Amino acid sequence: MNARPYPAPRAPWLVRLLRLAVLAFMGASLLALLLAAGALAFQIAIQDRVVPGVRVADIELGGLTRAEAVAALTAGYQDLQDRSFAFHDGERRWTATAGELGLSFPADELVERALRIGHRDDSRRSLREQAEAWFQGANLPATLTFDPTAARDFLRGIAAEINRARQDASLRLEGTTVSIDPGQTGRELDVEAALSALSAAILSEDGPREHTLLVGESPPRQWNIAEAAAKIETALSTPVHLIGTDRNGVLLRPWVISADQIRAALEVTLHVEAGGKRYQVGLDLSALERYLGTLSPALSKPAVDGRFDFDPQTGELIALSSSAEGRKLNVEATIKRLESAIFDPLNRRVAMVFEQITPRFHEGLTAAELGITELVSEATTYYWGSWPNRRSNIALGAGVLNGIIIAPGEEFSFNDHLGDITSEAGYLEGSVILGGATVTGIGGGICQVSTTMFRAAYGGGYAITERNSHGYRVGYYEYANAGPGLDAAIWQPEIDLRFQNNTPHHLLIESSFLGAQDALQFRIYSTRHWRTVIESAIISEIVPAPDAKFVEAGDLALGQARQIDYSADGADVWVYRNVYDTAGALVKRDQLFTRYQPWQAVFEVAPGDPRLEVEEEGERDRAAVGSN
């Protein structure tokens, strides 16, 4: 068999070219497989990690897990949170870190942003971002956050230590010592201003760490406290002496008002005024004012009116006694002086203030000025048979009432003008009517003076404002056919005789004790204003006097008798008075009514006299009052 001959070999260069092509293809395929495998491995490796090349600020996070990246960022920026900030108020200092004040680094948020690079749902975008990060780097900016809530709470804590309320200055009085409390300045931290300054500094790495707190101050208001304290100190410095004289001008021992008494009277009050407040320092001297009121009667002296006679020939007044000025303690003005002196550091002596009282009726007046021009009325009574003591009392009482002037509209009081009926005043014992009997007492006979005065006033047409009759008809007052019903009893201090000068003219009372005629006369001089007619008494219901009564008297001998009371019939008596004007028209008609009780004669006899009798039970009550 013949062998098949091999073909002749191709050209060597083509083979090598094909081999190279195959080898190149196989290499490329292998490289692609390797790249794919590497890419897959890379994707698997960075699946839960930050793509390489990703940074936050200067911190490299590539290849780190979420937790590792957060830890790296936190550690990298911990210094910023640990920065210390200080706050000053004078020498006081408070510190806190930036983290305590609310500065935070959002590491979780930044890591989340870093992880999103190269981990998109879009694979092509992811590969592009991964490549850009690998070759160019991806740098995310770091951001800090500041929540002012913590800082505000911290500053409020400081404010609680700094803040304090203002306390205004005040006064204190302890006993007689005055002291000033200067008060306290109010302080208040401006929290918002401090927070604003901190907010600007805490987000900056080179911001100021030391902060001076802005604290508003309100100093205590002093008002006028120093002035008030000085005034109080002056008031309490030394006692005040009140100087006065008695009613005769004799200097009295001073009344000393002590510092304790002044302290008790001090009144310190704080008043609100338009411009603010003001201390007022005053005094309540009402207690002292009341005390001075009790002193006033003893230190005061009434003015003394002159006493006068009227001379019908010349129509002039003749002075019987001189007038005299009086004085009255002016309590209100004295208190004002005391107030001034208490607050005066130099003048601590105060003279009482007295007002001079000018007498109403003095020697400079004329009768014509007063309207005293003529005799208007007169009355005369008789005291025939009166004992010497009774006559003396009548003369004394009539003299006291002589020369008195009564102004228009003024009321005359018999008791006020007469004064006290006492032995010290010169009155003697005499017969007086007391408790239903005629007894011996001081001033017997004064009722004859009041009766005569009453008749003159009644006859002059003047208004009788008080008149009291005797309990029984007294013989003295019916002498010379005078008739009953025109007597006037007085008994001090309850029973008085009063009449009013109800004319436009002054009236002058004159009295005359006519010893030779056993008569007493009162005259009233004025200007005749009307005409008065007194009708005769109307007597009715006459009750005969009881039988005489005999009582024992140890100073009498048997057979002797002494009459000490006189009998009088009881009766009802009316007396009418008609007053006419100058034209003759009736102005008024009035009446006096008197009911007299029957009265028995009483005789004193010696012991054993057969005329003595034992008084029976139920003896009539003779409760008459008056001086016989």
Salt bridges, closest charged atoms under 4 A:
GLU60 OE1 - ARG55 NH1 3.19
GLU68 OE1 - ARG49 NH1 3.42
ASP89 OD1 - ARG187 NH2 2.84
GLU112 OE1 - ARG66 NH1 2.46
GLU129 OE1 - ARG120 NE 2.97
GLU129 OE2 - ARG125 NE 3.09
GLU161 OE1 - ARG92 NH2 3.41
ASP168 OD1 - ARG166 NE 3.14
ASP168 OD2 - ARG221 NH2 3.05
GLU174 OE2 - ARG172 NE 3.94
ASP181 OD2 - ARG172 NH1 3.75
GLU192 OE2 - ARG152 NE 3.15
GLU210 OE1 - HIS88 NE2 2.32
GLU210 OE2 - ARG93 NH2 3.21
GLU217 OE2 - ARG187 NE 3.04
GLU227 OE2 - ARG278 NH2 3.30
ASP305 OD2 - ARG360 NH2 3.46
GLU332 OE2 - LYS336 NZ 3.91
GLU410 OE1 - ARG360 NH1 2.80
GLU411 OE1 - ARG498 NH1 3.18
GLU466 OE1 - ARG498 NE 3.61
GLU478 OE1 - ARG473 NH2 2.89
ASP487 OD1 - ARG467 NH2 3.28
ASP487 OD2 - HIS470 ND1 2.75
ASP496 OD2 - ARG498 NE 3.30
GLU510 OE1 - ARG523 NH2 2.96
ASP518 OD1 - ARG391 NH1 2.36
GLU535 OE2 - ARG589 NH1 2.67
ASP555 OD1 - ARG562 NH2 3.25
ASP572 OD1 - ARG595 NE 2.69
ASP590 OD2 - ARG577 NH2 2.81
GLU604 OE1 - ARG562 NH2 2.61
ASP609 OD1 - ARG611 NE 3.05
GLU615 OE2 - LYS549 NZ 2.05
GLU619 OE2 - LYS549 NZ 3.22
